[in-house]
Structures are given as structure tokens and as C-alpha cells.
Amino acid sequence: MPIEVRNVQKQPVDAEMIAGVARLALAAAGGDQQANLTIALVDDAHIRRLNARFLGRAQPTDVMAFPAQEDEDLGDVVVSVQRAQEQAAELGRSLSQELAELVVHGVLHLLSLDDQDQAGRRQMAALQARVLDEAQRAGLI
């Protein structure tokens, strides 16, 4: 599956790790392995504009998912690296661990998993934990 990682902010990131974690999430959730996926790594200002435009919330967020309009595409996941850095520091984990979790979360949303209710949150959390454990065992994070 073609996974494109676009780093459009200043912080260097491991694009291979990002793509590898996305592949694991797709496999774990039964996603189309042939669909195109784009992951954009942005700063808070960029994701704040997207959040305001598409969700009516004029504040930064950590991750957004935009399902594709065409059949051969899965969609786009947008991650604020700035937000990920702050959250990683608060949680006592590495930036790579936080980015991996956000990418997995975004991919799962593209695959129609939802965390708006308790059952959905449990399902997403369990699947995220499984993917992140696998990514750690594979040496991605």
C-alpha cells in the first residue's frame, strides 16, 4: 500500500517508523492494503486552521483524519508534531511513542472506528494497544 509521509513542519521525524506503524494499524483493523494513505506531520498553527475549518473548533488538536472521496484512497491523517511533543513530555514518553499512537488513532478513524461512546473507546483503545505492542516488538518504536 502506498503510504506517503509528508513532514511540513520543522521537527525531524522518522518517516519509516510512521509508515510502518500505519501499515500495522491497517493490517490489524482489516484495512484495504492497496489504498493510498497520506500522513501529514504539521505544526499547531496548521492543524488549528484545519480544526477551525472542518470542525468549527479554533484550537489546535493532536490528530485529525480525513476520509478519501475516491475509492482507491483511504484518506489523510494529519498529526501536530508540536502537540505530540507536549503530550509526550506530559506522559513521560518519547516523541516517537506519541507520534505512533496518534498515527494509529488516525488510521483507525479512517477505517470507521469511532471513540464517541464508551464501547467505541474500549474497542479503539484495545486495538491501539495491540498495534503499539506489535510496533514495539518489531523495533519500530
N, C-alpha and C positions, 0 to 999 in steps of 0.2 A: 504494500500500500504506500502510495506517495504521501509522505509527511514532510511538510515544509515548515521549518522553524525560522521565523523572522525576528531578529533581535533589533528593535528600533529604539532602544534606549542605550545609555552609556555603560552600564554594568556588564562585564563579560559573563557569559553563561555557557554551559556545556550543552550545545545543541544536540549532540548524540545522546546524551542522557535524557533530555526532554523527549526526543523522538522515540527512544527505547521504552520509556515509561508509557507514552501514549499507545504504543503497539501492545504492550502488556494489558493495558486497560481495555483496548478494543477486543483483544482475544478473550479476556476474562468475561466480558459482557456480551460476547457473541456479535460484535460489530462487523460490518462489511469490511473485509481485509483489502478490498480493491478500491474503496472510496478514497477520494482525496481529502486530506486534512491539513489545515494550516493552523499553526500555533504562533501567535504574535506576542512577543515579550515587550511590554511598553512601560512607561513611567506613569505616575499618578495623574498628571495633567491629562494625558491621553485617555486613560480609562475613565477619568471623571467626565470628559466630554462625551464618551460613548454611553456612560451610565445615564447622563442627563438626557441625551438624545433618544435613547431607546427605552429607558425605564423610568424617565422622569425624576431621577434622583441626582441632584447636583453635588455629588460627593464621590470620592474615589472608592473603589471596591477592589477585591483581590483577584477575582476571576469572573469572566463573562463567557457565555457560549452562544454562538450564532449558528443555528442550523442552516444548512445549504438550501438553496432554491432549486438546484439541479440534482438529478438522480445520481450522477457519478461522483458527487461531492458529499462529504459528511458535514462539513462546515468549518467554522473557525472557533478557536479557543483563544481568548485574549487574557493575558496574565500581567498584572502590575508587579514588576520586579521590586519596585520601591516598597510596595505594600508587603510583598513576600519577605523582604529583608526585615521590616519592622516586626512582622508576626514571628519570624524565625527567632529574633532576639527575645521577644516576649516569652516564647515557648521553650527556649533553650535548645534549639536545634539548628542544624546547618541550613544555609540558603538552599542548597540542593535538595534537602529533605522537604522543605516547604514548597519549593517550586514543583517538585514531583507530586506532592499531594494536590496542589492546585490544578496541575495539568490533568491528573486522573479525575478530579472532581468535574472539570470542564468537559472532558471526553464523555464521562458518564451522563452528563446533562445532554450532550449531543445525541446520545443513544436513548433518549427519552426517559431516563431515570430522573426522579424528582425527589426533592427533600423538603417539600412544603408541609408534609404531615409526619407524624411520628413513625409510621410504618415505612414510609419512603426514606426518612432519615436513617433508620436502622439498616435498611437494605443497602443504601449508598455507603454508609459507614463500614459495613461488613465487607462489601466489595472493594472499597478503597483500601482497607487494611490488608486484604488478601493481595491486591496488586502491589502495594508498597512493600509487603513482606517479600513477594517474589522479586521485585526490583532490587531489594537489598541483597537477597541471596544471589542474584545474578551479577552483583557488583556494580549496578548502575548508580546507586546512591549510597 
